């Protein structure tokens, strides 16, 4: 994970790159925004998991154009704790974490 707060992943033989920015606000109580930047149009799957690895939300599943996307999640119904956001492209993946507090 980069020290700038941006998780980057790139395939060594391809130009696809996904950047998953730091979810904000973090910690959060009611909602979180997850910045996603794609270097080119691609298929992506963005999911949120709890600390036990259970899927709690899917933020994106399908084709996205290149550029920056702001993905939002209502966290009001999530239990307090740590969550992992994972983006998977066709050739790369990245993760970030955020915390829900009450």
Buried (B, 14 or more C-beta within 10 A) or exposed (E): EEEEBBBBBBEEEEEBBBBBBBBEEBBBEEEBBBBBBBBBEBEBBBBBBBEEEEEBBEBBEEEBEEEEBEBEBEBEEBEEEEBBBBBBBEBBBBBBBBBBEE
